[in-house]
Structure formats: C-alpha cells, structure tokens
Amino acid sequence: MNRFNGSKAIFYASLIFYAMITILPFIWAFSAFFKPLEEILIGGLSFIPKQATLDNYNQFFIEQPSFVR
C-alpha cells in the first residue's frame, strides 16, 4: 500500500495554491461584470456586488458590438 508522505502533501498544497491564484482573476472579472462602474472604481477585492446590474453587459454587447468581433 502506498503511503502519503510529506513531499506529496507539499506538492498538492502548492498545486492548490497555484490553482487558486490562477483562477482568482477570472472570478473577479466575472463578478465585476455585474457591478456598477462606481463600485469597480472604488477598488477592493469584493466578489459579490452590492448592487448587481446588467449595464456592463449592455455596454459590452449592445453599444460596442465591434469589440466582440
């Protein structure tokens, strides 16, 4: 039977840490899509918008359709 040694634990912990660091900007960008501009400009690292809005969706896909192309 294989034993789970300390080097494997450090390896898997570092992989989990790297995955969290890598995924964090995508999660923040997705949450920023639903924030009003004022809340984005305030800064900080809040993932849940205080007041969700679809104004950014409207601006991104409707008012600037050439950006998607």
N, CA, C and O atoms as a CHARMM CRD file, in Angstrom:
* protein
*
  276
    1    1 MET  N      0.82200  -1.15800   0.00000 PROA 1      0.00000
    2    1 MET  CA     0.00000   0.00000   0.00000 PROA 1      0.00000
    3    1 MET  C      0.88900   1.25300   0.00000 PROA 1      0.00000
    4    1 MET  O      1.88000   1.31600   0.72700 PROA 1      0.00000
    5    2 ASN  N      0.52600   2.24100  -0.81700 PROA 2      0.00000
    6    2 ASN  CA     1.28100   3.48900  -0.89000 PROA 2      0.00000
    7    2 ASN  C      0.99700   4.35700   0.31900 PROA 2      0.00000
    8    2 ASN  O     -0.14700   4.46300   0.76200 PROA 2      0.00000
    9    3 ARG  N      2.02100   4.96700   0.84400 PROA 3      0.00000
   10    3 ARG  CA     1.85700   5.88700   1.96400 PROA 3      0.00000
   11    3 ARG  C      1.88900   7.30800   1.43300 PROA 3      0.00000
   12    3 ARG  O      2.59600   7.61800   0.47300 PROA 3      0.00000
   13    4 PHE  N      1.12700   8.14600   2.06100 PROA 4      0.00000
   14    4 PHE  CA     1.07800   9.56000   1.68600 PROA 4      0.00000
   15    4 PHE  C      2.13000  10.28400   2.49700 PROA 4      0.00000
   16    4 PHE  O      1.93500  10.51200   3.69100 PROA 4      0.00000
   17    5 ASN  N      3.23500  10.64800   1.88400 PROA 5      0.00000
   18    5 ASN  CA     4.32900  11.26700   2.62700 PROA 5      0.00000
   19    5 ASN  C      4.26300  12.79800   2.55300 PROA 5      0.00000
   20    5 ASN  O      3.42500  13.36600   1.85400 PROA 5      0.00000
   21    6 GLY  N      5.15400  13.43800   3.28000 PROA 6      0.00000
   22    6 GLY  CA     5.15600  14.89900   3.37700 PROA 6      0.00000
   23    6 GLY  C      5.44400  15.60600   2.07300 PROA 6      0.00000
   24    6 GLY  O      4.90300  16.68300   1.82400 PROA 6      0.00000
   25    7 SER  N      6.29000  15.02100   1.22700 PROA 7      0.00000
   26    7 SER  CA     6.61200  15.70000  -0.03300 PROA 7      0.00000
   27    7 SER  C      5.39800  15.74300  -0.95400 PROA 7      0.00000
   28    7 SER  O      5.20500  16.72000  -1.67700 PROA 7      0.00000
   29    8 LYS  N      4.58600  14.70300  -0.93500 PROA 8      0.00000
   30    8 LYS  CA     3.35400  14.73600  -1.73900 PROA 8      0.00000
   31    8 LYS  C      2.38400  15.77500  -1.19200 PROA 8      0.00000
   32    8 LYS  O      1.71300  16.46100  -1.96400 PROA 8      0.00000
   33    9 ALA  N      2.30100  15.89700   0.12100 PROA 9      0.00000
   34    9 ALA  CA     1.41000  16.88700   0.72800 PROA 9      0.00000
   35    9 ALA  C      1.82600  18.29600   0.33400 PROA 9      0.00000
   36    9 ALA  O      0.97400  19.12100   0.00600 PROA 9      0.00000
   37   10 ILE  N      3.11400  18.58000   0.36000 PROA 10     0.00000
   38   10 ILE  CA     3.60100  19.90200  -0.04300 PROA 10     0.00000
   39   10 ILE  C      3.34000  20.14200  -1.52100 PROA 10     0.00000
   40   10 ILE  O      2.96200  21.24400  -1.91700 PROA 10     0.00000
   41   11 PHE  N      3.53900  19.11700  -2.33500 PROA 11     0.00000
   42   11 PHE  CA     3.29000  19.23300  -3.77300 PROA 11     0.00000
   43   11 PHE  C      1.82200  19.55900  -4.05200 PROA 11     0.00000
   44   11 PHE  O      1.52000  20.46600  -4.82800 PROA 11     0.00000
   45   12 TYR  N      0.90700  18.81400  -3.41500 PROA 12     0.00000
   46   12 TYR  CA    -0.52000  19.04700  -3.64900 PROA 12     0.00000
   47   12 TYR  C     -0.97400  20.38100  -3.05500 PROA 12     0.00000
   48   12 TYR  O     -1.84000  21.04100  -3.62800 PROA 12     0.00000
   49   13 ALA  N     -0.42000  20.78000  -1.94400 PROA 13     0.00000
   50   13 ALA  CA    -0.75300  22.08400  -1.36400 PROA 13     0.00000
   51   13 ALA  C     -0.30400  23.21100  -2.28800 PROA 13     0.00000
   52   13 ALA  O     -1.01500  24.20200  -2.45300 PROA 13     0.00000
   53   14 SER  N      0.87000  23.06400  -2.88800 PROA 14     0.00000
   54   14 SER  CA     1.34200  24.08600  -3.81700 PROA 14     0.00000
   55   14 SER  C      0.49600  24.11200  -5.08900 PROA 14     0.00000
   56   14 SER  O      0.27600  25.18200  -5.65600 PROA 14     0.00000
   57   15 LEU  N      0.02500  22.96700  -5.54000 PROA 15     0.00000
   58   15 LEU  CA    -0.86700  22.93500  -6.70600 PROA 15     0.00000
   59   15 LEU  C     -2.19200  23.62700  -6.41500 PROA 15     0.00000
   60   15 LEU  O     -2.71200  24.36800  -7.24900 PROA 15     0.00000
   61   16 ILE  N     -2.73100  23.38100  -5.23300 PROA 16     0.00000
   62   16 ILE  CA    -3.98900  24.02800  -4.85000 PROA 16     0.00000
   63   16 ILE  C     -3.79300  25.53600  -4.73400 PROA 16     0.00000
   64   16 ILE  O     -4.64000  26.30800  -5.18400 PROA 16     0.00000
   65   17 PHE  N     -2.68900  25.95600  -4.13800 PROA 17     0.00000
   66   17 PHE  CA    -2.39000  27.37800  -4.01900 PROA 17     0.00000
   67   17 PHE  C     -2.25300  28.02400  -5.39700 PROA 17     0.00000
   68   17 PHE  O     -2.79800  29.10300  -5.62700 PROA 17     0.00000
   69   18 TYR  N     -1.53700  27.38200  -6.30900 PROA 18     0.00000
   70   18 TYR  CA    -1.36400  27.89900  -7.66600 PROA 18     0.00000
   71   18 TYR  C     -2.70300  27.97900  -8.39600 PROA 18     0.00000
   72   18 TYR  O     -2.96700  28.95100  -9.10400 PROA 18     0.00000
   73   19 ALA  N     -3.54600  26.96600  -8.22500 PROA 19     0.00000
   74   19 ALA  CA    -4.85600  26.97300  -8.87800 PROA 19     0.00000
   75   19 ALA  C     -5.71300  28.12500  -8.35900 PROA 19     0.00000
   76   19 ALA  O     -6.40800  28.77400  -9.14000 PROA 19     0.00000
   77   20 MET  N     -5.67400  28.38300  -7.07200 PROA 20     0.00000
   78   20 MET  CA    -6.45600  29.48700  -6.51500 PROA 20     0.00000
   79   20 MET  C     -5.94900  30.83000  -7.02800 PROA 20     0.00000
   80   20 MET  O     -6.74600  31.70900  -7.35400 PROA 20     0.00000
   81   21 ILE  N     -4.64000  30.99500  -7.10000 PROA 21     0.00000
   82   21 ILE  CA    -4.06000  32.25500  -7.60500 PROA 21     0.00000
   83   21 ILE  C     -4.40100  32.43700  -9.08400 PROA 21     0.00000
   84   21 ILE  O     -4.64000  33.55900  -9.52900 PROA 21     0.00000
   85   22 THR  N     -4.42500  31.36000  -9.83400 PROA 22     0.00000
   86   22 THR  CA    -4.71000  31.44000 -11.26100 PROA 22     0.00000
   87   22 THR  C     -6.17900  31.71300 -11.54200 PROA 22     0.00000
   88   22 THR  O     -6.49800  32.44800 -12.47600 PROA 22     0.00000
   89   23 ILE  N     -7.06000  31.15100 -10.77300 PROA 23     0.00000
   90   23 ILE  CA    -8.49600  31.27200 -11.02200 PROA 23     0.00000
   91   23 ILE  C     -9.06800  32.56800 -10.46200 PROA 23     0.00000
   92   23 ILE  O    -10.08500  33.05300 -10.95700 PROA 23     0.00000
   93   24 LEU  N     -8.44200  33.13000  -9.45300 PROA 24     0.00000
   94   24 LEU  CA    -8.94300  34.32800  -8.78800 PROA 24     0.00000
   95   24 LEU  C     -9.22200  35.49700  -9.74000 PROA 24     0.00000
   96   24 LEU  O    -10.28600  36.10100  -9.60500 PROA 24     0.00000
   97   25 PRO  N     -8.36100  35.86100 -10.68100 PROA 25     0.00000
   98   25 PRO  CA    -8.67100  36.97200 -11.59400 PROA 25     0.00000
   99   25 PRO  C     -9.90300  36.71300 -12.47000 PROA 25     0.00000
  100   25 PRO  O    -10.64200  37.64700 -12.78100 PROA 25     0.00000
  101   26 PHE  N    -10.12700  35.48200 -12.86200 PROA 26     0.00000
  102   26 PHE  CA   -11.30600  35.16800 -13.67000 PROA 26     0.00000
  103   26 PHE  C    -12.58500  35.31500 -12.85600 PROA 26     0.00000
  104   26 PHE  O    -13.60000  35.79600 -13.36200 PROA 26     0.00000
  105   27 ILE  N    -12.53300  34.90300 -11.60900 PROA 27     0.00000
  106   27 ILE  CA   -13.70500  35.05200 -10.73700 PROA 27     0.00000
  107   27 ILE  C    -13.98100  36.52900 -10.49300 PROA 27     0.00000
  108   27 ILE  O    -15.13400  36.96000 -10.52700 PROA 27     0.00000
  109   28 TRP  N    -12.92300  37.31300 -10.24400 PROA 28     0.00000
  110   28 TRP  CA   -13.12100  38.73800 -10.01400 PROA 28     0.00000
  111   28 TRP  C    -13.67800  39.41800 -11.27500 PROA 28     0.00000
  112   28 TRP  O    -14.57000  40.26100 -11.17200 PROA 28     0.00000
  113   29 ALA  N    -13.17000  39.06700 -12.44600 PROA 29     0.00000
  114   29 ALA  CA   -13.66100  39.67500 -13.68900 PROA 29     0.00000
  115   29 ALA  C    -15.12200  39.33200 -13.92500 PROA 29     0.00000
  116   29 ALA  O    -15.89400  40.18000 -14.37300 PROA 29     0.00000
  117   30 PHE  N    -15.50700  38.09800 -13.62800 PROA 30     0.00000
  118   30 PHE  CA   -16.90400  37.70000 -13.79200 PROA 30     0.00000
  119   30 PHE  C    -17.80400  38.48100 -12.83900 PROA 30     0.00000
  120   30 PHE  O    -18.89100  38.91200 -13.22300 PROA 30     0.00000
  121   31 SER  N    -17.35600  38.66400 -11.60200 PROA 31     0.00000
  122   31 SER  CA   -18.17400  39.41800 -10.65000 PROA 31     0.00000
  123   31 SER  C    -18.20300  40.90000 -11.01200 PROA 31     0.00000
  124   31 SER  O    -19.21700  41.56400 -10.79400 PROA 31     0.00000
  125   32 ALA  N    -17.11600  41.42900 -11.55700 PROA 32     0.00000
  126   32 ALA  CA   -17.07200  42.83800 -11.95300 PROA 32     0.00000
  127   32 ALA  C    -18.01800  43.11100 -13.11200 PROA 32     0.00000
  128   32 ALA  O    -18.44600  44.24900 -13.30400 PROA 32     0.00000
  129   33 PHE  N    -18.34600  42.10000 -13.87400 PROA 33     0.00000
  130   33 PHE  CA   -19.27100  42.25900 -14.99100 PROA 33     0.00000
  131   33 PHE  C    -20.65200  42.67800 -14.49000 PROA 33     0.00000
  132   33 PHE  O    -21.41000  43.30600 -15.22900 PROA 33     0.00000
  133   34 PHE  N    -20.98600  42.33900 -13.25100 PROA 34     0.00000
  134   34 PHE  CA   -22.30000  42.64800 -12.69900 PROA 34     0.00000
  135   34 PHE  C    -22.27700  43.82600 -11.73200 PROA 34     0.00000
  136   34 PHE  O    -23.30400  44.13700 -11.12700 PROA 34     0.00000
  137   35 LYS  N    -21.13500  44.48900 -11.57100 PROA 35     0.00000
  138   35 LYS  CA   -21.02700  45.63400 -10.66900 PROA 35     0.00000
  139   35 LYS  C    -21.21800  46.92400 -11.45000 PROA 35     0.00000
  140   35 LYS  O    -20.85700  47.00000 -12.62400 PROA 35     0.00000
  141   36 PRO  N    -21.78800  47.94500 -10.79900 PROA 36     0.00000
  142   36 PRO  CA   -21.79700  49.26600 -11.44800 PROA 36     0.00000
  143   36 PRO  C    -20.38300  49.84000 -11.48300 PROA 36     0.00000
  144   36 PRO  O    -19.52400  49.43400 -10.70000 PROA 36     0.00000
  145   37 LEU  N    -20.14700  50.76400 -12.37100 PROA 37     0.00000
  146   37 LEU  CA   -18.80500  51.32100 -12.57100 PROA 37     0.00000
  147   37 LEU  C    -18.24700  51.95600 -11.30000 PROA 37     0.00000
  148   37 LEU  O    -17.05400  51.84000 -11.02300 PROA 37     0.00000
  149   38 GLU  N    -19.09200  52.62000 -10.53200 PROA 38     0.00000
  150   38 GLU  CA   -18.61900  53.26800  -9.30800 PROA 38     0.00000
  151   38 GLU  C    -18.05500  52.24200  -8.32900 PROA 38     0.00000
  152   38 GLU  O    -17.04000  52.49500  -7.67900 PROA 38     0.00000
  153   39 GLU  N    -18.69800  51.10700  -8.22500 PROA 39     0.00000
  154   39 GLU  CA   -18.22500  50.07300  -7.31000 PROA 39     0.00000
  155   39 GLU  C    -16.90200  49.45800  -7.78600 PROA 39     0.00000
  156   39 GLU  O    -16.06500  49.07700  -6.96700 PROA 39     0.00000
  157   40 ILE  N    -16.71800  49.36500  -9.07200 PROA 40     0.00000
  158   40 ILE  CA   -15.45700  48.83700  -9.61400 PROA 40     0.00000
  159   40 ILE  C    -14.32300  49.82100  -9.33800 PROA 40     0.00000
  160   40 ILE  O    -13.22200  49.41600  -8.96400 PROA 40     0.00000
  161   41 LEU  N    -14.59300  51.11900  -9.52400 PROA 41     0.00000
  162   41 LEU  CA   -13.55900  52.13200  -9.35300 PROA 41     0.00000
  163   41 LEU  C    -13.16500  52.32900  -7.89400 PROA 41     0.00000
  164   41 LEU  O    -12.06400  52.80800  -7.61900 PROA 41     0.00000
  165   42 ILE  N    -14.03100  51.97400  -6.96100 PROA 42     0.00000
  166   42 ILE  CA   -13.69200  52.08100  -5.53900 PROA 42     0.00000
  167   42 ILE  C    -12.51900  51.16700  -5.22200 PROA 42     0.00000
  168   42 ILE  O    -11.67700  51.49100  -4.38500 PROA 42     0.00000
  169   43 GLY  N    -12.47100  50.04400  -5.88400 PROA 43     0.00000
  170   43 GLY  CA   -11.37700  49.10700  -5.66000 PROA 43     0.00000
  171   43 GLY  C    -11.76600  48.05100  -4.64000 PROA 43     0.00000
  172   43 GLY  O    -12.94500  47.85000  -4.34600 PROA 43     0.00000
  173   44 GLY  N    -10.77500  47.39500  -4.11900 PROA 44     0.00000
  174   44 GLY  CA   -11.04500  46.33800  -3.16400 PROA 44     0.00000
  175   44 GLY  C    -11.19600  45.00600  -3.87700 PROA 44     0.00000
  176   44 GLY  O    -11.15700  44.91900  -5.10500 PROA 44     0.00000
  177   45 LEU  N    -11.36500  43.99800  -3.08600 PROA 45     0.00000
  178   45 LEU  CA   -11.45400  42.65600  -3.63500 PROA 45     0.00000
  179   45 LEU  C    -12.75400  41.99900  -3.19400 PROA 45     0.00000
  180   45 LEU  O    -12.74300  40.93800  -2.57000 PROA 45     0.00000
  181   46 SER  N    -13.86500  42.63300  -3.52100 PROA 46     0.00000
  182   46 SER  CA   -15.15900  42.03700  -3.19100 PROA 46     0.00000
  183   46 SER  C    -15.66200  41.27000  -4.41000 PROA 46     0.00000
  184   46 SER  O    -15.65500  41.77600  -5.53200 PROA 46     0.00000
  185   47 PHE  N    -16.08700  40.06400  -4.16500 PROA 47     0.00000
  186   47 PHE  CA   -16.55100  39.22300  -5.26500 PROA 47     0.00000
  187   47 PHE  C    -18.06200  39.29900  -5.46200 PROA 47     0.00000
  188   47 PHE  O    -18.56300  38.99200  -6.54400 PROA 47     0.00000
  189   48 ILE  N    -18.77100  39.69700  -4.45100 PROA 48     0.00000
  190   48 ILE  CA   -20.23400  39.77800  -4.54500 PROA 48     0.00000
  191   48 ILE  C    -20.61000  41.24900  -4.67700 PROA 48     0.00000
  192   48 ILE  O    -20.30200  42.04700  -3.79200 PROA 48     0.00000
  193   49 PRO  N    -21.27300  41.61700  -5.77400 PROA 49     0.00000
  194   49 PRO  CA   -21.64400  43.02000  -5.96400 PROA 49     0.00000
  195   49 PRO  C    -22.68300  43.45300  -4.93100 PROA 49     0.00000
  196   49 PRO  O    -23.57300  42.68300  -4.57000 PROA 49     0.00000
  197   50 LYS  N    -22.55900  44.69800  -4.46000 PROA 50     0.00000
  198   50 LYS  CA   -23.54200  45.22500  -3.51400 PROA 50     0.00000
  199   50 LYS  C    -24.86100  45.49000  -4.21700 PROA 50     0.00000
  200   50 LYS  O    -25.93500  45.30200  -3.64600 PROA 50     0.00000
  201   51 GLN  N    -24.76600  45.92600  -5.45900 PROA 51     0.00000
  202   51 GLN  CA   -25.96600  46.18300  -6.25800 PROA 51     0.00000
  203   51 GLN  C    -25.70100  45.64500  -7.66500 PROA 51     0.00000
  204   51 GLN  O    -25.02300  46.29300  -8.46200 PROA 51     0.00000
  205   52 ALA  N    -26.22800  44.48100  -7.96400 PROA 52     0.00000
  206   52 ALA  CA   -25.98200  43.84700  -9.26700 PROA 52     0.00000
  207   52 ALA  C    -26.72400  44.60800 -10.36300 PROA 52     0.00000
  208   52 ALA  O    -27.86100  45.04500 -10.18300 PROA 52     0.00000
  209   53 THR  N    -26.05800  44.75200 -11.48900 PROA 53     0.00000
  210   53 THR  CA   -26.63800  45.43900 -12.63400 PROA 53     0.00000
  211   53 THR  C    -26.15200  44.78100 -13.91600 PROA 53     0.00000
  212   53 THR  O    -25.11000  44.12500 -13.93600 PROA 53     0.00000
  213   54 LEU  N    -26.90700  44.96200 -14.96700 PROA 54     0.00000
  214   54 LEU  CA   -26.50400  44.42700 -16.27400 PROA 54     0.00000
  215   54 LEU  C    -26.08700  45.53500 -17.23000 PROA 54     0.00000
  216   54 LEU  O    -26.07000  45.33600 -18.44500 PROA 54     0.00000
  217   55 ASP  N    -25.74900  46.70700 -16.68700 PROA 55     0.00000
  218   55 ASP  CA   -25.32000  47.82300 -17.53700 PROA 55     0.00000
  219   55 ASP  C    -24.03400  47.49800 -18.28800 PROA 55     0.00000
  220   55 ASP  O    -23.88500  47.88500 -19.44800 PROA 55     0.00000
  221   56 ASN  N    -23.11700  46.80600 -17.65600 PROA 56     0.00000
  222   56 ASN  CA   -21.87500  46.43900 -18.34100 PROA 56     0.00000
  223   56 ASN  C    -22.15200  45.47600 -19.48700 PROA 56     0.00000
  224   56 ASN  O    -21.51300  45.56000 -20.53600 PROA 56     0.00000
  225   57 TYR  N    -23.09300  44.56800 -19.29600 PROA 57     0.00000
  226   57 TYR  CA   -23.49000  43.65600 -20.36700 PROA 57     0.00000
  227   57 TYR  C    -24.03900  44.45600 -21.54900 PROA 57     0.00000
  228   57 TYR  O    -23.68300  44.20300 -22.70000 PROA 57     0.00000
  229   58 ASN  N    -24.89600  45.40900 -21.25600 PROA 58     0.00000
  230   58 ASN  CA   -25.47800  46.24600 -22.30200 PROA 58     0.00000
  231   58 ASN  C    -24.39000  47.00500 -23.05200 PROA 58     0.00000
  232   58 ASN  O    -24.40000  47.05800 -24.28200 PROA 58     0.00000
  233   59 GLN  N    -23.47000  47.58100 -22.32600 PROA 59     0.00000
  234   59 GLN  CA   -22.40600  48.34800 -22.97500 PROA 59     0.00000
  235   59 GLN  C    -21.47200  47.45100 -23.78200 PROA 59     0.00000
  236   59 GLN  O    -21.03600  47.83100 -24.86800 PROA 59     0.00000
  237   60 PHE  N    -21.16900  46.28700 -23.27200 PROA 60     0.00000
  238   60 PHE  CA   -20.21600  45.39800 -23.92600 PROA 60     0.00000
  239   60 PHE  C    -20.78100  44.77700 -25.20400 PROA 60     0.00000
  240   60 PHE  O    -20.10400  44.75600 -26.23200 PROA 60     0.00000
  241   61 PHE  N    -22.00500  44.27500 -25.14600 PROA 61     0.00000
  242   61 PHE  CA   -22.54700  43.54600 -26.28500 PROA 61     0.00000
  243   61 PHE  C    -23.43900  44.38200 -27.19300 PROA 61     0.00000
  244   61 PHE  O    -23.51400  44.10100 -28.38900 PROA 61     0.00000
  245   62 ILE  N    -24.10900  45.38600 -26.67600 PROA 62     0.00000
  246   62 ILE  CA   -25.06900  46.13700 -27.47500 PROA 62     0.00000
  247   62 ILE  C    -24.45600  47.43100 -28.01200 PROA 62     0.00000
  248   62 ILE  O    -24.51300  47.70000 -29.21200 PROA 62     0.00000
  249   63 GLU  N    -23.86900  48.23200 -27.11400 PROA 63     0.00000
  250   63 GLU  CA   -23.34900  49.52500 -27.54000 PROA 63     0.00000
  251   63 GLU  C    -21.99800  49.42000 -28.26300 PROA 63     0.00000
  252   63 GLU  O    -21.67500  50.27500 -29.08700 PROA 63     0.00000
  253   64 GLN  N    -21.21600  48.39200 -27.96700 PROA 64     0.00000
  254   64 GLN  CA   -19.89900  48.19600 -28.59600 PROA 64     0.00000
  255   64 GLN  C    -19.81500  46.81700 -29.25300 PROA 64     0.00000
  256   64 GLN  O    -18.95700  46.02500 -28.86500 PROA 64     0.00000
  257   65 PRO  N    -20.66400  46.49800 -30.22500 PROA 65     0.00000
  258   65 PRO  CA   -20.64200  45.14800 -30.79800 PROA 65     0.00000
  259   65 PRO  C    -19.34200  44.83100 -31.54900 PROA 65     0.00000
  260   65 PRO  O    -19.00700  43.66200 -31.73700 PROA 65     0.00000
  261   66 SER  N    -18.61100  45.86300 -31.97800 PROA 66     0.00000
  262   66 SER  CA   -17.37200  45.60000 -32.69400 PROA 66     0.00000
  263   66 SER  C    -16.30200  45.01400 -31.77200 PROA 66     0.00000
  264   66 SER  O    -15.38100  44.34500 -32.24000 PROA 66     0.00000
  265   67 PHE  N    -16.41900  45.26100 -30.46100 PROA 67     0.00000
  266   67 PHE  CA   -15.44800  44.70100 -29.52200 PROA 67     0.00000
  267   67 PHE  C    -15.53500  43.18000 -29.49400 PROA 67     0.00000
  268   67 PHE  O    -14.50800  42.51600 -29.35200 PROA 67     0.00000
  269   68 VAL  N    -16.69900  42.62500 -29.62200 PROA 68     0.00000
  270   68 VAL  CA   -16.88600  41.17400 -29.60000 PROA 68     0.00000
  271   68 VAL  C    -16.26700  40.55300 -30.84900 PROA 68     0.00000
  272   68 VAL  O    -15.69900  39.46300 -30.78200 PROA 68     0.00000
  273   69 ARG  N    -16.37300  41.22900 -31.97100 PROA 69     0.00000
  274   69 ARG  CA   -15.79300  40.69600 -33.20800 PROA 69     0.00000
  275   69 ARG  C    -14.30500  40.69600 -33.10200 PROA 69     0.00000
  276   69 ARG  O    -13.61900  40.28500 -34.03800 PROA 69     0.00000
